[in-house]
Amino acid sequence: MILPTAIAVGLVLLALAVLFAAIRLLRGPTAQDRLVALDSIYVSCMLILLLLGIRFGHHLYFEVALLIALLGFAGSVAMAKFLLRGEVIE
Amino acid sequence: MSETMQHLPLWVEILVSVLVVVGALLTFIGAYGLLRFRQFFQRIHAPTLGATMGTWLIVAASMLAFSLAYGRPVLHEILIGLFIFITAPVTSILIVRAALHRDRRHSGDEADRPRGLTDEP
């Protein structure tokens, strides 16, 4: 009974983290603020999937989380390059 | 709760619970800092709490839970920890470099004084 409660608490905290980052994403005055917020959102979503994997005892959540980590990194780097130079591939 | 996680010993449940809650709490604090700090160069520091300790603690909790539920070492979650460990600094460096570049372009020739011109009022 301890573990499901702890995972529920963790899920609520991570959902609030996604919410705060989404507020920063909508409100952030500059483009780099929004980029940092997006970066934080994908890390939080990956952690949510890991917690769901522990909760339901299934391996599939791990693979989705790994995929989110890979694609989130690629997206953040591409967006940072775009902010730096105005184009992604030089 | 699925049947694979039913018969964990009590100390494992307590340890995994502590790891999960502390990791989620650190991520939450990082996002709260991202929302509350005033300047961009302060804000970029906050989410690294979630990208370092938050990720590692939750990955450790997952490895511990699955290893003891299956009775054999289940270590593939460490891939996520290693990947975030490698990529989070790269992303931060690129974002900060882009932000500095944009600030300099907006502030004329004061190239060596990044003043955080992107502040909120």
Backbone of each chain as ProteinMPNN parsed JSONL, in Angstrom:
{"seq_chain_A": "MILPTAIAVGLVLLALAVLFAAIRLLRGPTAQDRLVALDSIYVSCMLILLLLGIRFGHHLYFEVALLIALLGFAGSVAMAKFLLRGEVIE", "coords_chain_A": {"N_chain_A": [[0.831, -1.216, 0.0], [2.147, 1.087, 0.419], [3.744, 1.776, -1.772], [2.001, 2.318, -4.097], [0.749, 4.66, -3.131], [2.946, 6.405, -2.822], [3.753, 6.581, -5.473], [1.535, 7.806, -6.582], [1.694, 10.304, -5.317], [4.128, 11.177, -6.392], [3.411, 11.317, -9.093], [1.541, 13.389, -9.048], [3.184, 15.532, -8.269], [4.946, 15.636, -10.458], [3.159, 16.223, -12.49], [2.382, 18.772, -11.723], [4.833, 20.0, -12.113], [5.057, 19.858, -14.904], [2.924, 21.509, -15.501], [3.762, 24.013, -14.476], [6.001, 24.481, -16.079], [4.683, 24.64, -18.491], [3.23, 26.959, -18.159], [5.337, 28.764, -18.123], [6.179, 28.342, -20.696], [4.069, 29.394, -22.177], [4.065, 32.025, -21.325], [6.626, 33.002, -21.365], [8.984, 35.547, -22.017], [10.88, 35.6, -24.1], [12.23, 33.735, -26.912], [14.156, 31.911, -26.075], [13.452, 31.378, -23.445], [11.124, 29.931, -23.823], [12.181, 27.718, -25.046], [13.764, 26.563, -23.012], [11.69, 25.92, -21.287], [10.321, 23.983, -22.804], [12.274, 21.994, -22.887], [12.378, 21.302, -20.174], [9.79, 20.312, -19.92], [9.838, 17.97, -21.478], [11.625, 16.347, -20.08], [10.222, 16.038, -17.67], [7.935, 14.678, -18.547], [9.07, 12.313, -19.405], [9.898, 11.288, -16.938], [7.416, 10.901, -15.762], [6.473, 8.789, -17.333], [8.298, 6.808, -16.568], [7.542, 6.454, -13.899], [4.93, 5.488, -14.261], [5.614, 3.081, -15.411], [6.778, 1.734, -13.214], [4.519, 1.588, -11.644], [2.61, 0.033, -13.053], [4.108, -2.152, -13.613], [5.289, -2.863, -16.097], [7.232, -3.349, -19.117], [7.026, -1.766, -21.335], [6.738, 0.935, -20.952], [9.261, 1.855, -20.387], [10.551, 1.841, -22.865], [9.143, 3.754, -24.291], [9.825, 5.977, -22.757], [12.571, 6.13, -23.205], [12.569, 6.724, -25.906], [11.351, 9.238, -25.851], [13.361, 10.661, -24.539], [15.463, 10.553, -26.431], [14.336, 11.843, -28.742], [13.554, 14.271, -27.656], [16.001, 15.444, -26.964], [17.13, 15.748, -29.538], [15.297, 17.543, -30.662], [15.588, 19.792, -28.97], [18.26, 20.529, -29.417], [18.195, 21.111, -32.16], [16.447, 23.274, -32.148], [17.885, 25.113, -30.582], [20.102, 25.529, -32.228], [18.806, 26.735, -34.323], [17.952, 29.118, -33.117], [20.41, 30.207, -32.708], [21.698, 30.593, -35.213], [19.786, 30.944, -37.164], [19.32, 28.999, -38.937], [19.046, 25.429, -39.221], [20.696, 23.338, -40.237], [23.891, 23.838, -41.379]], "CA_chain_A": [[0.0, 0.0, 0.0], [2.998, 2.274, 0.469], [4.278, 2.13, -3.089], [1.043, 3.05, -4.933], [0.552, 6.017, -2.626], [4.121, 7.21, -3.152], [3.774, 6.842, -6.915], [0.505, 8.813, -6.841], [2.246, 11.599, -4.913], [5.126, 11.559, -7.384], [2.747, 11.701, -10.336], [0.956, 14.723, -8.877], [4.268, 16.512, -8.286], [5.471, 15.791, -11.819], [2.157, 16.913, -13.3], [2.5, 20.192, -11.399], [6.049, 20.492, -12.771], [4.714, 20.083, -16.317], [2.037, 22.673, -15.565], [4.558, 25.238, -14.29], [6.804, 24.701, -17.285], [3.794, 25.057, -19.577], [2.936, 28.38, -17.955], [6.51, 29.504, -18.595], [6.198, 28.218, -22.155], [3.104, 30.312, -22.771], [4.254, 33.391, -20.885], [8.025, 33.391, -21.447], [9.078, 36.719, -22.894], [11.711, 35.404, -25.281], [12.205, 32.392, -27.482], [14.991, 30.967, -25.322], [12.665, 30.938, -22.293], [10.212, 28.867, -24.251], [12.983, 26.525, -25.325], [14.081, 25.936, -21.718], [10.455, 25.325, -20.766], [10.064, 22.744, -23.546], [13.257, 21.025, -22.415], [11.928, 20.833, -18.867], [8.562, 19.516, -20.085], [10.066, 16.596, -21.934], [12.219, 15.56, -18.992], [9.176, 15.675, -16.71], [7.063, 13.65, -19.133], [9.813, 11.056, -19.367], [9.846, 10.764, -15.569], [6.053, 10.406, -15.544], [6.366, 7.461, -17.932], [9.034, 5.848, -15.739], [6.721, 6.15, -12.724], [3.847, 4.605, -14.685], [6.2, 1.764, -15.586], [6.87, 1.074, -11.902], [3.165, 1.387, -11.109], [1.919, -1.072, -13.702], [4.998, -3.289, -13.744], [5.385, -3.271, -17.497], [8.461, -2.852, -19.716], [6.795, -0.932, -22.516], [6.889, 2.341, -20.595], [10.678, 2.216, -20.472], [10.941, 2.125, -24.244], [8.572, 5.058, -24.649], [10.602, 7.006, -22.079], [13.854, 6.265, -23.909], [12.287, 7.403, -27.171], [11.126, 10.651, -25.554], [14.657, 11.262, -24.234], [16.221, 10.732, -27.681], [13.75, 12.84, -29.634], [13.581, 15.567, -26.993], [17.341, 16.018, -27.125], [17.305, 16.186, -30.926], [14.496, 18.737, -30.886], [16.153, 20.955, -28.268], [19.489, 20.957, -30.09], [17.835, 21.74, -33.422], [15.857, 24.599, -31.88], [18.943, 26.02, -30.136], [20.868, 25.906, -33.412], [17.999, 27.674, -35.099], [18.007, 30.422, -32.452], [21.767, 30.747, -32.789], [22.133, 30.964, -36.55], [18.701, 31.186, -38.088], [19.055, 27.798, -39.721], [19.386, 24.263, -38.407], [21.846, 22.662, -40.825], [24.669, 24.835, -42.128]], "C_chain_A": [[0.859, 1.257, 0.0], [3.35, 2.727, -0.931], [3.247, 2.803, -3.991], [0.786, 4.471, -4.455], [1.712, 6.92, -3.003], [4.149, 7.539, -4.639], [2.695, 7.85, -7.277], [1.005, 10.199, -6.468], [3.259, 12.093, -5.947], [4.492, 11.999, -8.687], [2.124, 13.083, -10.223], [2.039, 15.786, -8.943], [4.791, 16.732, -9.705], [4.456, 16.475, -12.725], [2.182, 18.405, -13.009], [3.746, 20.787, -12.05], [5.783, 20.765, -14.246], [3.841, 21.324, -16.45], [2.825, 23.975, -15.43], [5.387, 25.532, -15.53], [5.929, 25.133, -18.449], [3.397, 26.515, -19.42], [4.112, 29.223, -18.428], [6.587, 29.465, -20.12], [5.233, 29.204, -22.793], [3.466, 31.755, -22.488], [5.628, 33.935, -21.215], [8.288, 34.507, -22.432], [9.891, 36.461, -24.154], [11.653, 33.957, -25.745], [13.045, 31.433, -26.657], [14.308, 30.526, -24.032], [11.749, 29.793, -22.676], [10.975, 27.584, -24.536], [13.363, 25.806, -24.035], [12.852, 25.27, -21.129], [10.138, 24.018, -21.486], [11.011, 21.638, -23.1], [12.823, 20.428, -21.074], [10.675, 19.965, -18.982], [8.893, 18.109, -20.546], [10.764, 15.748, -20.891], [11.143, 15.125, -18.0], [8.26, 14.591, -17.265], [7.756, 12.29, -19.158], [9.774, 10.437, -17.963], [8.452, 10.246, -15.24], [5.909, 9.002, -16.126], [7.134, 6.423, -17.129], [8.213, 5.465, -14.503], [5.563, 5.245, -13.095], [4.366, 3.193, -14.929], [6.351, 1.021, -14.276], [5.473, 0.7, -11.406], [2.503, 0.164, -11.722], [2.819, -2.271, -13.956], [5.16, -3.789, -15.161], [6.615, -2.624, -18.134], [8.234, -1.816, -20.806], [7.022, 0.538, -22.208], [8.339, 2.787, -20.681], [11.057, 2.596, -21.896], [10.385, 3.458, -24.715], [9.394, 6.178, -24.018], [11.942, 7.218, -22.778], [13.669, 7.009, -25.225], [12.064, 8.892, -26.942], [12.454, 11.339, -25.265], [15.437, 11.54, -25.516], [15.647, 11.871, -28.512], [13.717, 14.219, -28.995], [14.939, 16.24, -27.116], [17.541, 16.539, -28.543], [16.528, 17.477, -31.192], [15.088, 19.967, -30.223], [17.4, 21.459, -28.975], [19.158, 21.653, -31.406], [17.28, 23.135, -33.191], [16.918, 25.588, -31.415], [19.808, 26.456, -31.311], [20.102, 26.911, -34.259], [18.026, 29.061, -34.463], [19.375, 31.058, -32.618], [22.059, 31.308, -34.171], [20.994, 31.36, -37.479], [18.473, 30.041, -39.045], [19.601, 26.603, -38.958], [20.644, 23.59, -38.931], [22.601, 23.655, -41.691], [25.504, 24.132, -43.18]], "O_chain_A": [[0.4, 2.342, -0.358], [3.269, 3.913, -1.249], [3.589, 3.805, -4.62], [0.623, 5.384, -5.265], [1.513, 8.051, -3.446], [4.524, 8.646, -5.025], [2.893, 8.668, -8.176], [0.777, 11.163, -7.2], [3.255, 13.263, -6.33], [4.966, 12.939, -9.326], [2.163, 13.866, -11.172], [1.859, 16.821, -9.585], [5.049, 17.865, -10.11], [4.834, 17.223, -13.626], [2.024, 19.22, -13.918], [3.73, 21.937, -12.488], [6.227, 21.78, -14.783], [3.993, 22.099, -17.394], [2.59, 24.927, -16.175], [5.47, 26.674, -15.981], [6.368, 25.903, -19.303], [3.241, 27.232, -20.408], [3.924, 30.265, -19.055], [7.007, 30.432, -20.756], [5.537, 29.787, -23.833], [3.207, 32.629, -23.315], [5.815, 35.145, -21.336], [7.854, 34.423, -23.581], [9.607, 37.06, -25.191], [11.106, 33.083, -25.072], [12.697, 30.258, -26.541], [14.55, 29.414, -23.563], [11.615, 28.812, -21.944], [10.47, 26.489, -24.292], [13.295, 24.579, -23.966], [12.943, 24.192, -20.541], [9.729, 23.047, -20.849], [10.605, 20.486, -22.952], [12.892, 19.217, -20.865], [10.513, 19.0, -18.236], [8.297, 17.147, -20.063], [10.521, 14.544, -20.818], [11.144, 13.984, -17.54], [7.853, 13.687, -16.535], [7.124, 11.253, -18.959], [9.634, 9.223, -17.814], [8.315, 9.259, -14.517], [5.304, 8.127, -15.507], [6.689, 5.281, -17.011], [8.187, 4.3, -14.107], [5.233, 4.328, -12.344], [3.655, 2.218, -14.687], [6.09, -0.18, -14.208], [5.272, -0.366, -10.824], [1.906, -0.648, -11.014], [2.358, -3.297, -14.456], [5.168, -4.995, -15.405], [7.006, -1.516, -17.768], [9.149, -1.073, -21.161], [7.443, 1.304, -23.075], [8.626, 3.94, -21.004], [11.796, 3.556, -22.112], [11.048, 4.202, -25.438], [9.64, 7.205, -24.651], [12.397, 8.352, -22.926], [14.507, 7.823, -25.613], [12.523, 9.72, -27.729], [12.665, 12.474, -25.69], [16.005, 12.62, -25.68], [16.38, 12.763, -28.939], [13.834, 15.228, -29.689], [15.028, 17.447, -27.341], [18.057, 17.64, -28.736], [17.025, 18.387, -31.855], [15.103, 21.05, -30.808], [17.589, 22.666, -29.123], [19.767, 22.669, -31.74], [17.59, 24.067, -33.933], [16.88, 26.761, -31.789], [20.207, 27.617, -31.389], [20.688, 27.826, -34.838], [18.112, 30.066, -35.167], [19.501, 32.282, -32.664], [22.618, 32.399, -34.285], [21.22, 32.042, -38.479], [17.558, 30.081, -39.867], [20.513, 26.745, -38.143], [21.56, 23.301, -38.161], [22.041, 24.243, -42.616], [26.236, 24.785, -43.924]]}, "seq_chain_B": "MSETMQHLPLWVEILVSVLVVVGALLTFIGAYGLLRFRQFFQRIHAPTLGATMGTWLIVAASMLAFSLAYGRPVLHEILIGLFIFITAPVTSILIVRAALHRDRRHSGDEADRPRGLTDEP", "coords_chain_B": {"N_chain_B": [[-2.283, -2.145, -8.932], [0.027, -4.261, -10.398], [0.52, -7.862, -10.718], [3.183, -8.461, -10.694], [4.454, -6.62, -9.098], [3.467, -7.162, -6.629], [4.559, -8.792, -4.568], [6.755, -7.525, -3.239], [9.343, -7.077, -0.807], [8.951, -5.361, 2.376], [10.879, -3.428, 3.023], [11.957, -2.822, 0.567], [9.788, -1.664, -0.724], [9.536, 0.656, 0.841], [12.001, 1.906, 0.376], [11.96, 2.314, -2.428], [9.742, 3.971, -2.549], [10.637, 6.245, -1.166], [12.718, 7.073, -2.869], [11.277, 7.641, -5.219], [9.513, 9.705, -4.389], [11.271, 11.707, -3.516], [12.725, 12.225, -5.848], [10.675, 13.136, -7.583], [9.914, 15.364, -6.156], [12.191, 16.983, -6.318], [12.219, 17.515, -9.069], [9.857, 18.927, -9.257], [10.497, 21.201, -7.687], [12.447, 22.284, -9.314], [10.928, 23.004, -11.598], [9.248, 24.868, -10.447], [11.077, 26.857, -9.795], [11.814, 27.535, -12.381], [9.514, 28.821, -13.117], [9.408, 30.979, -11.32], [11.794, 32.539, -11.163], [13.485, 35.64, -11.994], [15.187, 36.495, -14.143], [16.452, 35.432, -17.35], [18.943, 34.111, -17.276], [19.005, 33.231, -14.7], [16.846, 31.56, -14.702], [17.569, 29.418, -16.335], [19.052, 27.789, -14.743], [17.359, 26.415, -13.033], [15.752, 24.088, -14.035], [17.665, 22.094, -14.229], [17.816, 20.712, -11.892], [15.772, 18.793, -12.076], [16.738, 17.431, -14.269], [19.067, 16.233, -13.427], [19.364, 15.135, -10.514], [16.657, 14.432, -10.106], [16.025, 12.758, -12.32], [17.952, 10.727, -11.952], [17.334, 9.624, -9.426], [14.749, 8.613, -9.841], [15.224, 6.804, -11.886], [16.889, 5.046, -10.508], [15.061, 4.097, -8.611], [13.314, 2.737, -10.301], [14.992, 0.748, -11.384], [15.614, -0.681, -9.04], [13.075, -1.572, -8.183], [12.185, -3.19, -10.347], [14.259, -5.067, -10.487], [14.088, -6.444, -8.03], [11.519, -7.369, -8.17], [11.519, -9.135, -10.295], [13.524, -10.846, -9.585], [15.989, -10.945, -10.776], [18.834, -9.128, -12.086], [17.712, -6.118, -13.449], [18.676, -3.875, -15.518], [18.379, -2.069, -17.56], [17.254, 0.444, -17.43], [19.211, 2.189, -16.798], [20.216, 3.187, -19.09], [18.64, 5.409, -19.775], [19.32, 7.18, -17.709], [22.095, 7.514, -18.233], [21.962, 8.645, -20.781], [20.579, 11.071, -20.379], [22.389, 12.189, -18.651], [24.519, 12.684, -20.37], [23.392, 14.318, -22.374], [22.073, 16.549, -21.241], [23.892, 18.671, -20.341], [24.914, 19.404, -22.858], [22.683, 20.397, -24.213], [22.087, 22.554, -22.505], [24.369, 24.178, -22.799], [24.201, 24.867, -25.508], [21.762, 26.269, -25.553], [22.299, 28.433, -23.848], [24.346, 29.643, -25.239], [23.003, 30.438, -27.544], [21.225, 32.235, -26.353], [22.966, 34.204, -25.347], [24.034, 35.114, -27.742], [21.758, 36.194, -28.95], [21.142, 38.214, -27.105], [23.398, 39.873, -27.333], [23.121, 40.7, -29.933], [20.924, 42.26, -29.755], [21.76, 44.293, -28.1], [23.662, 45.942, -29.2], [27.06, 46.827, -29.227], [28.164, 45.987, -26.843], [29.844, 43.639, -26.114], [31.001, 42.023, -24.157], [29.521, 42.122, -21.906], [27.177, 40.447, -20.743], [24.012, 41.159, -19.878], [21.605, 40.068, -19.341], [19.314, 40.9, -20.878], [16.877, 40.064, -21.359], [15.048, 40.285, -19.362], [12.099, 39.973, -17.363], [9.795, 42.555, -16.512]], "CA_chain_B": [[-0.949, -2.737, -8.812], [0.073, -5.521, -11.133], [0.936, -8.959, -9.848], [4.638, -8.55, -10.585], [4.937, -5.762, -8.032], [2.737, -7.416, -5.396], [5.297, -9.415, -3.474], [8.018, -6.901, -2.86], [9.492, -6.934, 0.642], [8.527, -4.05, 2.859], [11.957, -2.425, 2.975], [12.11, -2.388, -0.825], [8.712, -0.707, -1.0], [9.828, 1.936, 1.486], [13.137, 2.535, -0.303], [11.513, 2.788, -3.739], [8.844, 5.103, -2.34], [11.426, 7.429, -0.829], [13.411, 7.525, -4.075], [10.308, 8.221, -6.155], [8.973, 10.972, -3.909], [12.321, 12.738, -3.499], [13.019, 12.599, -7.23], [9.592, 13.957, -8.11], [9.928, 16.653, -5.455], [13.267, 17.802, -6.886], [11.774, 17.986, -10.373], [8.845, 19.957, -9.002], [11.17, 22.425, -7.246], [13.092, 22.864, -10.489], [9.941, 23.659, -12.451], [8.778, 26.055, -9.735], [12.1, 27.873, -10.002], [11.702, 27.992, -13.765], [8.4, 29.755, -13.193], [9.48, 32.121, -10.427], [12.966, 33.402, -11.242], [13.219, 36.861, -12.724], [15.958, 36.678, -15.368], [16.646, 34.194, -18.101], [20.143, 33.38, -16.859], [18.686, 32.503, -13.473], [15.859, 30.52, -14.984], [18.119, 28.223, -16.969], [19.642, 26.898, -13.742], [16.397, 25.672, -12.215], [15.313, 22.748, -14.451], [18.706, 21.076, -14.148], [17.501, 19.84, -10.739], [15.04, 17.632, -12.556], [17.5, 16.665, -15.261], [20.148, 15.463, -12.801], [18.993, 14.279, -9.377], [15.324, 13.874, -10.292], [16.09, 11.62, -13.235], [18.739, 9.613, -11.41], [16.638, 8.95, -8.323], [13.621, 7.825, -10.338], [15.803, 5.661, -12.599], [17.345, 4.088, -9.488], [13.872, 3.458, -8.049], [12.786, 1.789, -11.281], [15.886, -0.41, -11.44], [15.469, -1.456, -7.806], [11.778, -2.243, -8.137], [12.1, -4.271, -11.322], [15.219, -6.122, -10.161], [13.625, -7.28, -6.934], [10.264, -8.03, -8.526], [11.785, -10.246, -11.207], [14.512, -11.731, -9.019], [17.24, -10.919, -11.532], [19.157, -7.719, -12.326], [17.092, -5.445, -14.595], [19.466, -2.65, -15.451], [18.39, -1.276, -18.786], [16.842, 1.83, -17.188], [20.383, 3.062, -16.659], [20.419, 3.854, -20.383], [18.026, 6.735, -19.727], [20.157, 8.012, -16.854], [23.334, 7.879, -18.943], [21.67, 9.519, -21.911], [20.292, 12.413, -19.864], [23.654, 12.679, -18.089], [25.361, 13.195, -21.453], [22.785, 15.317, -23.252], [21.574, 17.758, -20.576], [24.845, 19.778, -20.449], [25.045, 19.85, -24.248], [21.532, 21.242, -24.495], [22.203, 23.808, -21.757], [25.397, 25.024, -23.394], [23.71, 25.423, -26.77], [20.713, 27.263, -25.301], [22.9, 29.649, -23.293], [25.088, 30.317, -26.316], [22.009, 31.111, -28.381], [20.677, 33.381, -25.633], [23.99, 35.254, -25.346], [24.117, 35.645, -29.09], [20.606, 37.053, -29.201], [21.262, 39.414, -26.278], [24.401, 40.768, -27.907], [22.629, 41.287, -31.167], [19.951, 43.302, -29.43], [22.294, 45.348, -27.254], [24.732, 46.675, -29.847], [28.443, 46.373, -29.232], [28.706, 45.665, -25.521], [29.885, 42.195, -26.313], [31.48, 41.26, -23.009], [28.705, 42.326, -20.717], [25.83, 39.895, -20.846], [23.292, 41.726, -18.755], [20.281, 39.493, -19.172], [18.386, 41.913, -21.352], [15.577, 39.47, -21.615], [14.324, 40.206, -18.096], [10.73, 40.441, -17.225], [9.726, 43.713, -15.612]], "C_chain_B": [[-0.928, -4.07, -9.54], [0.636, -6.613, -10.244], [2.448, -9.04, -9.728], [5.162, -7.71, -9.43], [4.276, -6.082, -6.698], [3.646, -7.86, -4.261], [6.696, -8.816, -3.333], [8.12, -6.896, -1.346], [9.228, -5.494, 1.085], [9.633, -3.011, 2.73], [12.187, -1.953, 1.543], [11.031, -1.38, -1.182], [9.026, 0.651, -0.402], [10.955, 2.657, 0.75], [12.719, 3.1, -1.657], [10.603, 3.997, -3.586], [9.612, 6.371, -2.037], [12.132, 7.966, -2.077], [12.449, 8.223, -5.034], [9.855, 9.592, -5.684], [10.045, 12.057, -3.921], [12.668, 13.176, -4.924], [11.949, 13.487, -7.822], [9.578, 15.327, -7.445], [11.022, 17.565, -6.017], [12.866, 18.349, -8.259], [10.748, 19.103, -10.23], [9.491, 21.275, -8.583], [11.859, 23.107, -8.428], [12.112, 23.591, -11.382], [9.396, 24.91, -11.779], [9.79, 27.199, -9.873], [12.073, 28.421, -11.414], [10.574, 29.003, -13.905], [8.683, 31.039, -12.439], [10.675, 33.035, -10.619], [12.735, 34.558, -12.199], [13.899, 36.932, -14.083], [16.188, 35.347, -16.053], [17.834, 33.401, -17.59], [20.021, 32.817, -15.457], [17.773, 31.324, -13.778], [16.483, 29.27, -15.57], [18.74, 27.271, -15.948], [18.614, 25.972, -13.114], [16.072, 24.273, -12.755], [16.41, 21.7, -14.423], [18.557, 20.212, -12.898], [16.773, 18.588, -11.201], [15.855, 16.784, -13.506], [18.644, 15.887, -14.638], [19.602, 14.557, -11.695], [17.61, 13.673, -9.549], [15.347, 12.639, -11.166], [16.83, 10.445, -12.603], [18.007, 8.883, -10.306], [15.496, 8.097, -8.853], [14.111, 6.634, -11.149], [16.287, 4.603, -11.604], [16.159, 3.366, -8.864], [13.332, 2.405, -9.0], [13.659, 0.545, -11.361], [15.708, -1.298, -10.228], [14.167, -2.244, -7.795], [11.734, -3.418, -9.106], [13.062, -5.401, -10.992], [14.678, -7.027, -9.072], [12.294, -7.94, -7.235], [10.52, -9.241, -9.413], [12.813, -11.221, -10.648], [15.792, -11.855, -9.824], [17.55, -9.459, -11.806], [18.496, -7.191, -13.601], [17.691, -4.052, -14.639], [19.328, -1.761, -16.677], [17.899, 0.143, -18.576], [18.026, 2.77, -17.076], [20.731, 3.736, -17.98], [19.843, 5.264, -20.366], [18.871, 7.672, -18.879], [21.421, 8.457, -17.555], [23.053, 8.872, -20.06], [21.378, 10.936, -21.435], [21.561, 13.032, -19.285], [24.542, 13.287, -19.181], [24.704, 14.39, -22.144], [22.351, 16.594, -22.546], [22.593, 18.905, -20.611], [24.99, 20.304, -21.872], [23.902, 20.79, -24.607], [21.659, 22.593, -23.792], [23.217, 24.735, -22.393], [24.882, 25.658, -24.681], [22.657, 26.495, -26.533], [21.32, 28.556, -24.781], [23.677, 30.395, -24.365], [24.125, 31.058, -27.243], [21.455, 32.343, -27.688], [21.673, 34.531, -25.595], [24.081, 35.923, -26.702], [22.965, 36.599, -29.37], [20.672, 38.314, -28.366], [22.255, 40.4, -26.865], [23.877, 41.449, -29.153], [21.64, 42.399, -30.868], [20.577, 44.476, -28.711], [23.469, 46.054, -27.899], [26.076, 46.036, -29.617], [28.98, 45.982, -27.875], [28.834, 44.157, -25.415], [30.22, 41.438, -25.041], [30.643, 41.486, -21.76], [27.309, 41.753, -20.922], [25.008, 40.337, -19.644], [21.932, 41.105, -18.56], [19.216, 40.454, -19.626], [16.997, 41.363, -21.587], [14.75, 39.401, -20.342], [12.859, 40.537, -18.271], [10.737, 41.68, -16.366], [9.344, 43.3, -14.203]], "O_chain_B": [[-1.79, -4.917, -9.308], [1.161, -6.345, -9.163], [2.958, -9.621, -8.77], [6.192, -8.038, -8.841], [4.488, -5.361, -5.723], [3.53, -7.377, -3.135], [7.692, -9.539, -3.312], [7.112, -6.732, -0.659], [9.274, -4.555, 0.292], [9.376, -1.861, 2.376], [12.571, -0.804, 1.327], [11.295, -0.378, -1.847], [8.815, 1.681, -1.043], [10.883, 3.865, 0.524], [13.076, 4.228, -2.0], [10.669, 4.936, -4.378], [9.303, 7.439, -2.564], [12.143, 9.174, -2.313], [12.772, 9.271, -5.594], [9.812, 10.538, -6.47], [9.768, 13.198, -4.293], [12.88, 14.362, -5.175], [12.256, 14.476, -8.486], [9.269, 16.332, -8.085], [10.815, 18.768, -6.174], [13.14, 19.507, -8.575], [10.763, 20.086, -10.971], [9.094, 22.342, -9.053], [11.861, 24.333, -8.539], [12.413, 24.677, -11.876], [9.111, 25.902, -12.45], [9.412, 28.358, -10.045], [12.281, 29.615, -11.632], [10.66, 29.93, -14.71], [8.242, 32.104, -12.871], [10.593, 34.214, -10.272], [11.901, 34.477, -13.101], [13.294, 37.366, -15.064], [16.129, 34.285, -15.433], [17.768, 32.177, -17.476], [20.85, 32.001, -15.053], [17.903, 30.245, -13.199], [15.988, 28.167, -15.336], [18.936, 26.091, -16.236], [18.952, 24.862, -12.703], [16.114, 23.323, -11.973], [16.118, 20.514, -14.581], [19.101, 19.11, -12.837], [17.097, 17.474, -10.788], [15.694, 15.564, -13.555], [19.155, 14.958, -15.263], [19.402, 13.361, -11.907], [17.398, 12.518, -9.179], [14.775, 11.605, -10.82], [16.388, 9.301, -12.705], [18.046, 7.654, -10.245], [15.286, 6.981, -8.377], [13.496, 5.568, -11.115], [16.113, 3.406, -11.832], [16.229, 2.163, -8.61], [12.94, 1.317, -8.578], [13.152, -0.576, -11.402], [15.656, -2.522, -10.351], [14.144, -3.424, -7.445], [11.301, -4.512, -8.743], [12.73, -6.57, -11.189], [14.792, -8.249, -9.17], [11.96, -8.96, -6.632], [9.829, -10.254, -9.304], [12.964, -12.32, -11.182], [16.593, -12.76, -9.589], [16.647, -8.623, -11.769], [18.69, -7.736, -14.687], [17.277, -3.159, -13.9], [20.079, -0.797, -16.825], [18.098, 0.987, -19.45], [17.889, 3.983, -17.233], [21.452, 4.733, -18.002], [20.461, 6.202, -20.87], [19.118, 8.815, -19.263], [21.792, 9.629, -17.492], [23.809, 9.822, -20.263], [21.874, 11.899, -22.02], [21.789, 14.235, -19.406], [25.231, 14.28, -18.947], [25.38, 15.367, -22.465], [22.264, 17.639, -23.19], [22.196, 20.036, -20.89], [25.167, 21.505, -22.078], [24.11, 21.838, -25.218], [21.383, 23.639, -24.379], [22.973, 25.934, -22.52], [25.099, 26.846, -24.921], [22.645, 27.516, -27.221], [20.928, 29.646, -25.199], [23.674, 31.625, -24.402], [24.408, 32.176, -27.674], [21.233, 33.374, -28.324], [21.3, 35.689, -25.782], [24.191, 37.146, -26.801], [23.155, 37.669, -29.948], [20.302, 39.386, -28.846], [22.006, 41.605, -26.897], [24.152, 42.623, -29.4], [21.525, 43.362, -31.626], [19.997, 45.561, -28.7], [24.225, 46.72, -27.192], [26.226, 44.826, -29.79], [30.165, 45.667, -27.763], [28.057, 43.489, -24.733], [29.762, 40.309, -24.865], [31.034, 41.073, -20.668], [26.371, 42.485, -21.236], [25.284, 39.928, -18.516], [21.168, 41.554, -17.707], [18.313, 40.794, -18.863], [16.072, 42.084, -21.96], [13.853, 38.565, -20.232], [12.448, 41.262, -19.177], [11.638, 41.835, -15.542], [9.241, 44.149, -13.318]]}, "name": "protein", "num_of_chains": 2, "seq": "MILPTAIAVGLVLLALAVLFAAIRLLRGPTAQDRLVALDSIYVSCMLILLLLGIRFGHHLYFEVALLIALLGFAGSVAMAKFLLRGEVIEMSETMQHLPLWVEILVSVLVVVGALLTFIGAYGLLRFRQFFQRIHAPTLGATMGTWLIVAASMLAFSLAYGRPVLHEILIGLFIFITAPVTSILIVRAALHRDRRHSGDEADRPRGLTDEP"}
